[in-house]
Amino acid sequence: MSTDKIVIKGAREHNLKNVDVTIPRDKLIVMTGLSGSGKSSLAFDTIYADGQRRYMESLSSYARQFLGQMEKPDVDEIQGLSPAISIDQKTTSRNPRSTVGTVTEIYDYLRLMYARIGIPHCPVCGRVISQQTVDQMVDEVLRLPEGTRFQVLAPVVRGRKGTQQKEFEAARRSGFARVRVDGNMYELDEEIALEKNKKHTVEIVVDRLVVNDEVRSRLADSIETAIGLTGGLVGIDVIGGDEMLFSQSYACPEHGISIDELAPRMFSFNNPFGACETCTGLGTFMKVDPALVIPNRSLSIREGAIKASGWYYADGSVSEMYYKGLGKKYGFTLDTKIKDMPPEGVHALLYGTGGEKLEMTRETDRGTGTYSTEFEGIINNLERRFRETNSEWMKEEIQGVMTGVECPDCHGDRLKPTSLAVTVGGVNISKFTQMSVREELDFINGLQLTEREHMIADGILKEIRERLGFLQNVGLDYLTLARNAATLSGGESQRIRLATQIGSALTGVLYVLDEPSIGLHQRDNSKLIATLKRLRDLGNTLIVVEHDEETMREADWIVDIGPGAGIHGGELVAEGTVEDICKAPRSITGKYLSGRKKSRCRNTAARATAISSRSKAPRRTICGMWT
């Protein structure tokens, strides 16, 4: 069996007609032909599918049970296949937490860079903050009112999975009596059972004290003990007050704000240690929109002005009782148009009565009764139900009147204030990701670092610079790393995956791409082709389904499928170099590439492969221009 060729015999997937074709390995191969001719059936549904299936079958039976069975394509034989990777236009992530930075993994290197050479600042005053001494910690605690009771805690485990039995045993041997686990107090002589697969926080209670004139020495000793257990962190649990966290690493002397030791997870909006607590790292959150609850203010309540789950008007319903009670208090009826209601009445309808009670009248078969109750408001009611319900149906119903709004705390930056207060080159990680790729490259290349910072960060900066360069080389230098992955077009998503694959530097892989030039300006086409060649030169085989003329002329091998679409296609019309295709008598693509036929379409001549030679209809190009 030849090791420098991929040999396909008897391919019959979809409309392919028993196709036999031989293509070279470690080359850039273009498969062309008009839409529906069968080129994707050959590239994706036959070659890629069988390469993927064979790789799956090489894994252990344990691994295969999680991957499922893959059907063998309708083909007699394929020789010379490598493990295959598909880069198509249907793989854009719809996860709201996915960004260009996370998809390309550049954000992981950025988090590492900010954790290693970032300069922390106070989120309140902006001054550079430095390490705290034990005396400074003691002074801060003793500013509490005299008589305040508090506990000195040593956070030995913070957000780590496991049962933590070793930590409990070590604390017992050291003579400690109590421990706080996930906010709950336990005696160390009792059995503490934790779930192995959940993250836990374990804090040893070092001492329990009361603020007075004689406590300074004992407090200092307790803080030093806690520091010895944790490596620099001390927690102060003020009974009936806010907790205080001190670090020997960083704290603002004026405002007393402490920052944990810088770590990559501190800059992750997908981790509770870094994500904004209000929006949980999304940058936005869903909020009920009054304009969707009452879309038409020219209607009355009886006419159906309220469009919200549970608040539609109906005779005898609970909502009718509330509407009548509000009408009595604020001077409107069920037939009053919303626009004619008193403003305070509309506000109460949407946001509640603010603790004031309504007089409610309830009619039943037994008679009529009255009672008083507060009204929380339609919007407040919907948001509470959305938070509390476990019903997906109910959530979808309420989401119909909700819109995404910018988080009021992080303003779309996704991270906690302490994380955003860490800078490199005067820029925090969120502002960096909001630059374009072109601006980010200029920033990285112009970064002024000390000798020590160079020693730490040169390797990280090299990886960031290369990956940003890959994005620039595939024509995506206008994107920002903060861009939501769900907003990318199919062509953008495909080129991002292409840049990621180059960064992985794999060799001996078969890549199958689906029209990577889609959406790319012609001036950037040469950058894309150079990127494809670079991936080929690493020792990989690239099969590109493409109509672009420039890509064809730069390809090592062309496979022309056709001559028509559907039942009129599925045949190997021609294969070989560009010169071979130009000479092939049956290849319409070759006629346009050689200049024997010309198209009025001002786009690439190769798009004329959309002409069907067997069609009785007037011929035209894929661009819609008549020839």
C-alpha positions in Angstrom: 0.0 0.0 0.0 1.4 3.4 -1.0 2.1 5.8 1.8 2.1 8.9 -0.3 -1.4 8.7 -1.7 -5.0 8.4 -0.6 -6.8 6.0 -2.8 -10.6 6.0 -2.9 -12.4 3.1 -4.7 -16.1 2.8 -5.4 -17.5 5.9 -3.5 -21.3 5.8 -3.7 -22.3 8.1 -0.9 -25.4 10.2 -1.8 -25.2 11.0 -5.5 -21.6 9.7 -6.1 -21.5 7.2 -9.0 -19.0 4.6 -8.0 -16.2 7.2 -8.0 -12.5 6.1 -8.0 -10.0 8.8 -7.3 -6.4 9.0 -6.1 -5.1 12.1 -4.4 -1.6 12.9 -3.1 -0.9 13.1 0.7 0.7 16.1 2.4 -0.6 18.4 -0.3 -3.2 21.1 -0.7 -6.1 19.6 -2.7 -9.1 21.5 -3.9 -12.3 19.7 -4.7 -14.5 21.8 -7.0 -17.7 21.5 -9.0 -21.1 23.2 -9.0 -23.4 23.1 -6.0 -25.0 19.6 -5.6 -22.4 17.9 -7.8 -21.2 15.7 -5.0 -17.9 17.3 -4.0 -18.9 17.6 -0.3 -20.2 14.1 -0.4 -16.8 12.9 -1.4 -14.8 15.2 0.9 -16.9 15.2 4.1 -19.3 12.3 3.9 -16.8 9.8 2.5 -13.1 10.7 3.1 -13.5 12.6 6.4 -16.3 10.3 7.7 -14.1 7.2 7.2 -11.0 8.8 8.6 -12.9 9.8 11.7 -14.5 6.3 12.0 -11.2 4.5 11.8 -9.6 6.7 14.4 -12.6 6.1 16.8 -12.2 2.4 16.2 -8.6 2.6 17.3 -9.6 3.8 20.7 -10.3 1.5 23.7 -13.7 0.0 24.1 -14.1 2.2 27.2 -13.6 5.4 25.3 -15.8 4.3 22.4 -18.8 3.8 24.7 -18.9 7.6 25.2 -18.4 8.5 21.5 -21.1 6.3 20.0 -21.0 4.3 16.8 -20.1 5.8 13.4 -21.6 4.4 10.2 -19.2 3.3 7.5 -19.7 5.4 4.4 -20.8 3.7 1.2 -17.4 3.1 -0.3 -15.6 -0.1 -1.4 -12.1 0.9 0.0 -10.0 3.9 1.1 -6.3 3.5 1.5 -3.7 5.9 3.0 -6.1 7.7 5.4 -4.9 9.7 8.4 -6.9 10.8 11.5 -9.2 13.5 10.1 -10.4 16.9 11.4 -13.3 18.7 9.8 -13.3 22.5 9.7 -16.7 23.4 8.4 -19.1 26.4 8.8 -21.6 24.8 11.2 -19.5 24.6 14.4 -20.0 28.1 15.8 -20.6 27.9 19.5 -23.9 29.2 20.8 -22.8 29.2 24.4 -23.1 32.8 25.7 -19.9 32.2 27.7 -17.8 31.5 24.5 -15.8 34.3 23.0 -13.2 34.6 20.3 -10.6 34.6 23.0 -11.8 31.4 24.7 -12.4 29.6 21.4 -8.9 30.3 20.1 -7.4 29.7 23.6 -5.6 33.0 23.5 -7.6 34.1 26.6 -6.0 31.2 28.6 -2.5 32.7 27.9 -3.8 36.2 28.7 -5.0 34.9 32.1 -1.6 33.4 32.8 0.2 36.6 31.8 -1.9 38.8 34.0 -1.5 36.4 36.9 2.3 36.3 36.6 3.3 39.9 35.7 0.0 41.9 36.4 0.2 44.9 38.7 -2.7 45.0 41.2 -4.5 48.3 42.0 -7.1 49.3 44.6 -10.5 49.1 42.8 -11.6 52.2 44.8 -8.8 54.7 44.6 -6.7 53.1 41.8 -3.4 53.2 43.7 -0.9 50.4 43.3 -1.3 48.0 46.3 1.4 46.0 47.9 1.8 43.3 50.6 0.3 43.6 54.1 2.2 42.9 57.2 0.8 41.2 60.3 0.8 44.5 62.2 -1.3 46.1 59.4 -3.8 43.3 59.6 -4.0 43.6 63.4 -4.6 47.4 63.2 -7.4 46.9 60.6 -9.2 44.4 62.9 -8.8 46.5 66.0 -10.6 49.4 64.2 -13.8 47.4 64.8 -16.0 48.7 67.7 -15.0 47.6 71.1 -16.9 44.4 72.2 -17.2 43.1 68.7 -16.9 39.3 68.6 -15.0 37.7 65.7 -13.3 34.5 64.6 -9.8 34.2 63.1 -10.1 31.7 60.1 -7.4 29.9 58.1 -8.8 29.1 54.6 -6.8 26.0 53.9 -9.0 24.9 51.0 -10.7 27.3 48.6 -13.0 26.0 45.9 -11.4 22.6 45.5 -13.1 19.2 44.8 -12.7 16.3 47.1 -13.8 15.0 50.5 -10.9 17.0 52.2 -10.5 14.3 54.9 -6.7 14.9 54.9 -7.2 18.5 55.8 -9.6 17.6 58.6 -7.2 15.0 60.0 -4.3 17.5 59.9 -6.4 20.1 61.8 -7.2 17.5 64.5 -3.6 16.6 64.9 -2.7 20.2 65.3 -5.1 20.7 68.2 -7.8 22.7 66.5 -11.4 22.1 67.6 -13.6 23.7 64.9 -13.8 24.1 61.2 -16.1 26.0 58.8 -17.0 24.2 55.6 -18.9 26.0 52.9 -20.1 28.5 55.5 -21.3 25.9 58.0 -19.6 25.3 61.4 -18.5 21.8 62.4 -16.7 20.3 65.4 -13.6 18.5 64.3 -14.4 15.5 66.6 -17.6 14.8 64.6 -17.7 13.0 61.2 -17.8 15.5 58.3 -18.9 13.9 55.0 -18.4 16.0 51.9 -19.4 15.2 48.3 -16.3 14.2 46.3 -17.3 15.8 43.0 -18.3 19.2 44.4 -16.0 22.2 45.2 -15.6 23.0 48.8 -14.1 25.7 51.0 -12.6 24.7 54.3 -11.6 27.2 56.9 -10.0 26.2 60.2 -11.2 28.3 63.2 -7.8 29.4 64.7 -9.2 31.6 67.5 -12.4 33.3 68.8 -11.9 36.8 70.2 -13.5 40.0 71.3 -12.2 43.4 70.4 -10.7 45.1 73.5 -7.5 46.8 74.7 -5.8 43.6 75.7 -6.4 41.4 72.6 -3.6 42.8 70.3 -0.9 40.3 71.3 -3.2 37.2 71.1 -4.7 38.4 67.8 -1.2 38.9 66.3 -0.3 35.3 67.3 -3.5 33.9 65.9 -3.0 35.7 62.6 0.5 34.4 62.3 -0.8 30.9 63.0 -3.4 31.3 60.2 -0.7 32.6 57.8 1.4 29.6 58.6 -1.4 27.2 57.7 -2.5 29.0 54.5 0.7 30.5 53.1 -0.4 34.1 53.6 -4.2 34.3 53.8 -6.3 35.2 56.9 -10.1 35.4 57.2 -11.8 37.4 59.9 -15.4 36.4 60.5 -17.1 39.3 62.3 -20.2 38.0 64.2 -23.2 39.9 62.8 -21.0 41.9 60.4 -19.1 41.6 57.1 -16.2 39.2 56.7 -12.7 40.5 56.2 -10.0 38.8 54.1 -6.3 39.7 54.5 -3.4 38.7 52.5 0.3 39.1 52.9 0.4 39.6 49.2 -1.8 42.7 48.3 -4.0 45.2 50.1 -4.8 48.9 49.9 -3.6 50.7 53.0 -6.3 53.4 52.7 -9.4 51.4 52.0 -8.3 48.1 53.4 -9.3 46.2 50.3 -7.4 43.0 50.0 -6.7 41.0 46.8 -6.0 37.3 46.8 -2.7 36.0 45.4 -2.9 36.5 41.6 -3.9 33.3 39.9 -5.2 32.5 36.4 -8.7 31.6 37.7 -9.0 35.2 39.1 -9.3 36.4 35.5 -11.7 33.8 34.3 -15.4 34.9 33.8 -16.3 31.2 33.8 -15.0 30.7 37.3 -16.7 32.0 40.5 -13.4 33.3 41.8 -13.2 35.8 38.9 -16.7 36.2 37.5 -18.8 39.3 38.4 -21.1 38.2 41.1 -24.1 40.1 39.7 -24.1 38.7 36.1 -22.1 35.5 36.9 -19.6 36.4 34.2 -22.0 36.9 31.3 -21.6 40.7 31.1 -25.4 40.9 30.7 -28.4 39.4 32.4 -32.0 38.8 31.5 -34.5 41.4 32.8 -38.2 41.8 32.2 -38.9 44.6 29.7 -41.9 46.8 30.4 -42.3 47.4 26.7 -42.8 43.7 26.1 -45.2 43.3 29.1 -47.4 46.1 27.7 -46.5 46.2 24.0 -49.6 48.3 23.0 -50.6 51.1 25.4 -53.6 52.0 23.3 -55.4 48.9 24.7 -57.1 48.4 28.0 -56.5 45.6 30.5 -59.8 44.0 29.4 -58.7 44.2 25.8 -55.5 42.3 26.6 -52.9 45.0 27.0 -51.0 42.8 29.5 -48.9 40.2 27.6 -47.1 38.3 30.5 -47.4 34.7 31.7 -49.9 34.4 34.5 -51.2 37.9 34.1 -53.4 37.6 31.0 -56.9 39.0 31.7 -59.7 36.5 32.3 -63.1 36.9 34.0 -63.0 35.6 37.5 -59.2 35.1 37.6 -56.8 36.1 40.4 -55.2 38.6 38.1 -58.7 40.3 37.6 -58.9 40.7 41.4 -55.6 42.4 41.5 -56.4 44.7 38.6 -59.7 45.8 40.2 -57.9 46.4 43.5 -55.3 48.5 41.8 -58.1 50.4 39.9 -59.9 51.3 43.1 -56.7 52.6 44.7 -55.3 54.5 41.7 -58.4 55.6 39.8 -58.8 53.5 36.7 -61.0 50.7 35.4 -60.4 47.6 33.4 -61.6 49.5 30.3 -59.2 52.4 30.7 -56.5 52.5 28.1 -53.0 52.0 29.6 -51.9 55.4 28.1 -54.8 57.1 29.9 -54.0 55.6 33.3 -52.4 57.7 36.0 -48.6 57.3 35.9 -48.5 56.1 39.5 -51.1 53.5 38.6 -49.0 52.1 35.7 -46.0 52.1 38.0 -47.9 50.1 40.7 -49.2 47.7 38.0 -45.6 47.0 36.9 -43.5 47.4 40.0 -45.9 46.9 42.9 -47.4 49.1 45.7 -44.3 49.3 47.7 -45.7 47.8 50.9 -49.1 49.5 50.7 -52.1 47.2 50.8 -54.9 46.9 48.3 -58.6 46.2 49.1 -59.3 42.9 47.2 -62.9 41.7 46.5 -63.4 38.0 45.9 -66.6 36.5 44.6 -67.4 32.9 45.1 -70.5 30.6 45.1 -70.8 31.2 48.8 -70.9 35.0 48.4 -68.5 38.0 48.3 -65.7 38.8 50.6 -63.0 41.4 51.0 -59.5 41.3 52.3 -56.3 43.4 52.2 -53.0 42.4 50.7 -49.8 43.9 49.1 -49.1 43.7 45.4 -45.5 42.9 44.3 -46.0 44.1 40.7 -46.1 42.2 37.4 -42.3 42.7 36.7 -41.2 41.8 40.2 -43.4 38.7 40.1 -42.1 37.5 36.8 -38.4 38.0 37.8 -39.0 36.2 41.1 -40.7 33.3 39.3 -38.0 33.1 36.7 -35.3 32.8 39.5 -37.3 30.3 41.6 -38.9 28.0 39.1 -37.5 24.6 38.1 -39.8 24.4 35.1 -38.1 24.9 31.7 -41.5 25.6 30.2 -42.1 28.4 32.6 -38.7 29.9 32.1 -39.3 30.0 28.3 -42.7 31.6 28.8 -41.2 34.4 31.0 -38.2 34.8 28.7 -40.6 35.9 26.0 -40.9 39.3 27.8 -37.3 39.6 28.9 -34.3 41.2 27.2 -30.6 41.2 27.9 -29.3 44.3 29.6 -25.8 45.3 30.5 -24.7 44.4 33.9 -24.8 47.5 36.1 -21.8 46.4 38.2 -19.2 45.2 35.7 -20.7 47.1 32.7 -20.1 44.1 30.4 -16.6 43.4 31.5 -17.7 40.1 33.1 -15.1 40.1 35.9 -15.0 41.2 39.6 -13.6 44.7 40.4 -10.5 43.2 42.0 -9.7 41.3 38.8 -10.3 44.4 36.6 -7.9 46.4 38.9 -4.9 44.3 37.7 -3.1 45.8 34.8 -0.3 45.0 32.4 1.1 48.0 30.5 -1.6 50.1 32.1 -4.5 48.0 30.6 -6.6 45.5 32.4 -7.5 42.2 30.8 -11.1 43.2 29.7 -9.9 46.4 28.0 -7.2 44.4 26.2 -9.7 41.9 24.8 -11.9 44.8 23.6 -9.1 45.9 21.2 -9.0 44.6 17.7 -6.5 41.8 16.9 -4.5 44.4 15.0 -4.4 46.8 18.0 -3.6 43.9 20.4 -0.6 42.9 18.3 0.7 46.5 18.4 0.2 46.6 22.1 2.0 43.3 22.8 4.9 44.3 20.5 5.3 47.7 22.2 5.0 46.4 25.8 7.8 47.7 28.0 8.8 45.1 30.6 11.5 44.9 33.3 14.2 42.3 33.1 12.4 40.2 35.7 9.1 40.4 33.8 10.8 39.4 30.6 12.2 36.3 32.2 8.7 35.4 33.4 6.5 36.4 30.5 8.6 36.0 27.3 7.3 32.4 26.7 3.7 33.5 27.3 4.0 36.6 25.1 5.4 34.4 22.3 2.3 32.2 22.3 -0.1 35.2 22.4 1.8 36.9 19.6 1.8 33.8 17.4 -1.9 33.1 17.9 -2.9 36.7 17.2 -0.7 36.6 14.1 -2.6 33.5 12.9 -5.9 35.4 13.2 -4.4 38.3 11.3 -3.1 36.0 8.6 -6.6 34.6 7.9 -8.1 38.1 7.5 -9.6 38.4 11.0 -7.6 41.3 12.4 -10.7 43.3 12.8 -12.2 41.0 15.4 -11.9 41.5 19.2 -11.2 38.7 21.6 -14.2 39.8 23.6 -16.6 39.1 20.7 -19.3 36.6 21.5 -18.7 33.4 19.5 -22.4 33.1 18.7 -22.3 36.4 16.6 -19.6 35.1 14.2 -20.5 34.2 10.6 -19.8 30.7 9.3 -16.8 31.9 7.4 -15.3 33.7 10.4 -15.9 30.7 12.7 -14.2 28.4 10.2 -11.1 30.6 9.8 -10.9 30.9 13.6 -10.8 27.1 13.9 -8.2 27.1 11.1 -6.0 29.5 13.0 -6.4 27.4 16.2 -5.3 24.3 14.3 -2.2 26.1 13.1 -1.4 27.0 16.7 -1.7 23.3 17.7 1.1 22.5 15.2 -0.2 18.9 14.6 1.4 16.9 11.8 0.2 13.9 9.8 -3.4 15.0 10.0 -6.1 15.1 7.3 -7.9 18.4 7.3 -11.2 18.9 5.4 -12.4 22.5 4.9 -15.6 23.8 3.6 -15.1 27.0 1.4 -12.9 28.9 3.9 -12.9 31.9 1.5 -16.6 32.6 2.2 -17.0 36.1 3.4 -13.4 37.0 2.9 -12.4 40.1 0.9 -10.4 39.2 -2.2 -7.4 41.3 -1.0 -7.1 39.0 2.0 -7.4 35.8 0.0 -3.6 35.5 -0.4 -3.3 35.6 3.4 -5.7 32.7 3.7 -3.9 30.7 1.1 -0.6 31.3 2.8 -2.1 30.0 6.0 -3.3 26.8 4.2 0.1 26.3 2.8 1.7 26.7 6.2 -0.6 24.0 7.6 0.3 21.8 4.7 4.0 22.4 5.2 3.8 21.2 8.8 3.2 17.7 7.2 -0.6 17.6 6.8 -3.0 16.9 4.0 -5.6 19.6 3.2 -8.7 18.9 1.2 -10.6 22.1 0.5 -14.0 22.3 -1.0 -13.8 25.5 -2.9 -15.0 27.6 -5.9 -12.3 30.3 -5.6 -10.1 30.7 -8.7 -7.0 31.9 -6.8 -7.2 29.0 -4.4 -7.4 26.6 -7.3 -4.4 28.1 -9.0 -2.3 27.8 -5.8 -3.5 24.2 -5.1 -1.2 21.2 -5.6 -4.0 19.1 -6.9 -7.6 19.7 -8.1 -10.4 17.2 -8.2 -13.4 18.3 -10.4 -16.7 16.6 -9.6 -19.7 17.0 -11.9 -20.5 17.7 -14.6 -24.0 18.7 -13.4 -25.9 18.7 -10.1 -27.9 15.9 -8.3 -28.5 13.0 -10.6 -26.5 14.7 -13.3 -23.4 14.9 -11.1 -21.5 12.5 -8.9 -18.8 11.7 -11.5 -15.1 12.4 -11.5 -14.8 14.9 -14.4 -11.1 15.6 -14.1 -8.2 15.5 -11.6 -4.6 16.7 -11.6 -2.7 20.0 -11.5 -4.1 23.3 -12.7 -2.5 22.6 -16.1 -4.2 19.1 -16.3 -7.6 20.5 -15.4 -7.3 23.2 -18.1 -6.7 20.5 -20.7 -9.5 18.2 -19.6 -12.2 18.1 -22.3 -15.1 17.5 -19.9 -14.1 20.0 -17.2 -16.2 23.2 -17.3 -13.9 24.6 -14.6 -10.9 23.9 -16.8 -12.5 25.8 -19.7 -12.9 28.9 -17.5 -9.5 28.6 -15.9 -7.8 28.3 -19.3 -9.7 31.3 -20.7 -11.5 29.2 -23.4 -14.8 30.3 -21.8 -15.4 33.6 -20.1 -18.0 34.7 -17.6 -19.7 38.1 -17.2 -19.4 37.5 -13.4 -16.8 39.9 -12.1 -16.0 37.5 -9.3 -13.5 34.6 -9.8 -13.8 32.6 -13.0 -13.9 29.4 -11.1 -17.4 30.3 -9.8 -18.6 29.5 -13.3 -18.4 25.8 -12.3 -22.0 26.4 -11.3 -23.0 26.0 -15.0 -24.6 22.7 -15.7 -23.7 21.4 -19.2 -26.7 19.1 -19.1 -29.3 21.6 -18.1 -31.8 22.7 -20.8 -32.4 26.0 -19.0 -30.3 29.1 -20.0 -26.9 28.8 -18.4 -25.7 31.1 -15.7 -23.0 31.4 -13.1 -23.4 30.9 -9.4 -23.4 34.7 -9.0 -26.5 35.0 -11.1 -24.9 36.6 -14.1 -26.1 35.2 -17.5 -23.4 33.9 -19.8 
